[in-house]
């Protein structure tokens, strides 16, 4: 049975993160550890049934394997699309442990693997999610690229803040609204439980009064010593930009480097922009 938490629980109490773990290589869905999204959304002033964004969390899995009925291993990659309105996010180490529990488990077909993954992960997330599994024997491909936007990392700025400082965000007053895509590789935060560094590229697309790019970069750098899960950082960036800059349309997307054979890529939007393609950042 999966452990459930309330919005008042400390996620470090029961999570496998930061603890010595024996790996299980036989199917064990009970390893999945959900964390209610509302725990952190309350801090941001986000009401449970009035989300200011749409979107999803795209997880890429690079260490996925199981056995055929004759005992031959199959190796694969997987994509998991978790809706933003699911009650829970899934703690990443528990996700990894669960995937490893398939290693010595026999399945009749790849379709059975996909159905099993969808059932178990949907139960943990609290809402149906989409699963795509690609066996390496089918020769799947992946693309690495850069966003179609303006890289702001070249700006020569001074940085003095290393905890989120939304007051840094400003717009250029008196200018007409524009459509713009800005991105940076300088986003770094730390795991909420272990304190290990998390690295990401973040992409901000908006329509509104021009955002001051230097101050935006200072703001993104201010996450450098901040402890929060990937999904929560993106929601904090989204709500801070929305409140400080008041764009008519906004999307925030981050591509985090992988850990434990998984990368997490949260996307949040006012609904004006579709989710981007699964284009890898160079560090992924």
ZAMARGU-4260 file (C-alpha; in steps of 0.2 Angstrom, whole numbers, plus 5000, padded with zeros to 4 digits):
<rodrens>
0) 5000/5000/5000 | 5007/5017/4996 | 5010/5029/5010 | 4999/5045/5009 | 5003/5062/5016
5) 4993/5077/5022 | 4998/5095/5018 | 5006/5096/5035 | 5018/5082/5034 | 5036/5084/5032
10) 5041/5075/5016 | 5058/5070/5023 | 5049/5059/5036 | 5044/5044/5026 | 5053/5047/5009
15) 5067/5036/5003 | 5077/5051/4999 | 5094/5053/5008 | 5092/5035/5016 | 5102/5019/5013
20) 5091/5008/5002 | 5091/4990/4997 | 5086/4989/4978 | 5072/4977/4974 | 5072/4969/4957
25) 5055/4961/4958 | 5039/4971/4954 | 5035/4982/4969 | 5022/4996/4966 | 5022/5000/4984
30) 5039/5008/4982 | 5031/5023/4974 | 5030/5038/4986 | 5018/5052/4982 | 5019/5069/4989
35) 5004/5081/4989 | 5007/5096/4978 | 4997/5107/4989 | 5010/5107/5002 | 5021/5119/4993
40) 5007/5127/4983 | 5000/5134/4999 | 5016/5144/5002 | 5013/5152/4985 | 4995/5157/4989
45) 4989/5144/4976 | 4971/5138/4980 | 4969/5119/4977 | 4955/5120/4965 | 4959/5137/4957
50) 4976/5133/4949 | 4983/5149/4939 | 4992/5137/4926 | 4989/5122/4916 | 5003/5110/4911
55) 5012/5094/4915 | 5028/5086/4921 | 5037/5076/4908 | 5049/5063/4915 | 5061/5054/4904
60) 5068/5037/4910 | 5084/5030/4903 | 5086/5014/4914 | 5070/5004/4911 | 5071/4985/4909
65) 5061/4969/4911 | 5061/4951/4906 | 5051/4942/4892 | 5042/4926/4897 | 5058/4916/4891
70) 5069/4926/4903 | 5077/4937/4890 | 5080/4955/4896 | 5072/4970/4886 | 5080/4987/4889
75) 5070/5003/4885 | 5067/5021/4888 | 5051/5029/4894 | 5042/5045/4894 | 5029/5049/4908
80) 5017/5064/4907 | 5010/5069/4924 | 4996/5082/4923 | 4999/5097/4933 | 4981/5095/4941
85) 4986/5078/4948 | 4985/5079/4967 | 5002/5072/4970 | 5019/5073/4963 | 5030/5057/4964
90) 5046/5058/4974 | 5060/5054/4962 | 5070/5041/4971 | 5054/5031/4974 | 5051/5032/4955
95) 5068/5025/4952 | 5067/5011/4964 | 5050/5007/4957 | 5057/5006/4939 | 5071/4995/4945
100) 5059/4983/4953 | 5054/4978/4935 | 5071/4972/4931 | 5069/4953/4936 | 5050/4953/4932
105) 5043/4944/4917 | 5030/4953/4906 | 5020/4945/4892 | 5023/4960/4881 | 5028/4978/4880
110) 5010/4983/4880 | 5008/4975/4897 | 5023/4984/4903 | 5015/5001/4898 | 4998/4996/4905
115) 5007/4992/4922 | 5017/5008/4922 | 5001/5018/4918 | 4991/5010/4932 | 5004/5011/4946
120) 5010/5029/4942 | 4992/5035/4939 | 4987/5028/4956 | 5002/5037/4965 | 4999/5053/4956
125) 4980/5053/4959 | 4976/5056/4941 | 4978/5046/4924 | 4995/5050/4916 | 5001/5046/4899
130) 5015/5033/4897 | 5026/5030/4881 | 5039/5015/4882 | 5051/5013/4868 | 5062/4997/4867
135) 5080/5000/4861 | 5078/4986/4849 | 5066/4997/4840 | 5080/5010/4838 | 5072/5026/4845
140) 5080/5042/4843 | 5082/5058/4853 | 5086/5076/4849 | 5097/5089/4858 | 5094/5107/4854
145) 5091/5125/4860 | 5075/5135/4862 | 5070/5147/4849 | 5073/5162/4859 | 5085/5174/4867
150) 5099/5167/4879 | 5101/5180/4893 | 5117/5172/4901 | 5128/5183/4891 | 5122/5198/4901
155) 5136/5206/4912 | 5127/5207/4929 | 5131/5208/4947 | 5123/5194/4958 | 5121/5196/4977
160) 5105/5186/4981 | 5105/5167/4982 | 5088/5164/4989 | 5072/5167/4978 | 5070/5186/4977
165) 5054/5190/4967 | 5056/5209/4970 | 5071/5208/4958 | 5058/5205/4944 | 5054/5221/4934
170) 5047/5227/4917 | 5052/5241/4906 | 5039/5254/4909 | 5031/5263/4895 | 5034/5251/4882
175) 5022/5242/4871 | 5018/5223/4875 | 5028/5211/4866 | 5029/5192/4862 | 5046/5185/4869
180) 5055/5169/4873 | 5070/5171/4885 | 5080/5157/4892 | 5095/5153/4904 | 5106/5139/4909
185) 5110/5147/4926 | 5096/5140/4936 | 5102/5129/4950 | 5092/5124/4966 | 5095/5110/4978
190) 5085/5095/4983 | 5072/5099/4997 | 5077/5084/5007 | 5095/5079/5003 | 5102/5097/4998
195) 5110/5089/4982 | 5112/5102/4968 | 5099/5102/4954 | 5104/5110/4937 | 5092/5116/4924
200) 5089/5126/4909 | 5073/5137/4911 | 5063/5144/4897 | 5051/5159/4899 | 5039/5163/4886
205) 5027/5178/4888 | 5016/5191/4880 | 5016/5208/4890 | 5026/5223/4894 | 5045/5219/4891
210) 5053/5210/4906 | 5070/5218/4911 | 5082/5204/4906 | 5096/5208/4918 | 5084/5208/4933
215) 5076/5192/4927 | 5093/5184/4926 | 5097/5190/4944 | 5081/5182/4949 | 5085/5165/4942
220) 5102/5165/4950 | 5094/5169/4966 | 5088/5151/4967 | 5106/5145/4969 | 5105/5140/4987
225) 5086/5137/4988 | 5080/5120/4993 | 5064/5114/4983 | 5059/5100/4971 | 5060/5103/4952
230) 5041/5105/4950 | 5039/5117/4965 | 5053/5128/4958 | 5045/5130/4942 | 5028/5135/4950
235) 5037/5147/4961 | 5045/5155/4945 | 5029/5156/4936 | 5019/5164/4951 | 5033/5176/4954
240) 5034/5182/4936 | 5015/5183/4935 | 5013/5193/4951 | 5028/5205/4948 | 5027/5207/4929
245) 5008/5204/4925 | 5010/5197/4908 | 4994/5193/4898 | 5001/5176/4894 | 5015/5166/4902
250) 5024/5149/4901 | 5038/5143/4911 | 5047/5127/4906 | 5063/5119/4914 | 5074/5105/4908
255) 5083/5097/4923 | 5098/5086/4922 | 5095/5068/4926 | 5098/5059/4942 | 5096/5040/4945
260) 5092/5038/4926 | 5078/5051/4927 | 5076/5069/4921 | 5061/5079/4926 | 5054/5093/4915
265) 5040/5103/4922 | 5030/5115/4911 | 5017/5128/4917 | 5007/5139/4906 | 4992/5151/4907
270) 4985/5140/4894 | 4990/5151/4879 | 5005/5141/4875 | 5006/5122/4871 | 5019/5110/4880
275) 5035/5110/4870 | 5042/5095/4861 | 5054/5083/4871 | 5069/5092/4865 | 5084/5088/4877
280) 5095/5101/4884 | 5114/5098/4881 | 5117/5092/4899 | 5103/5079/4897
</rodrens>
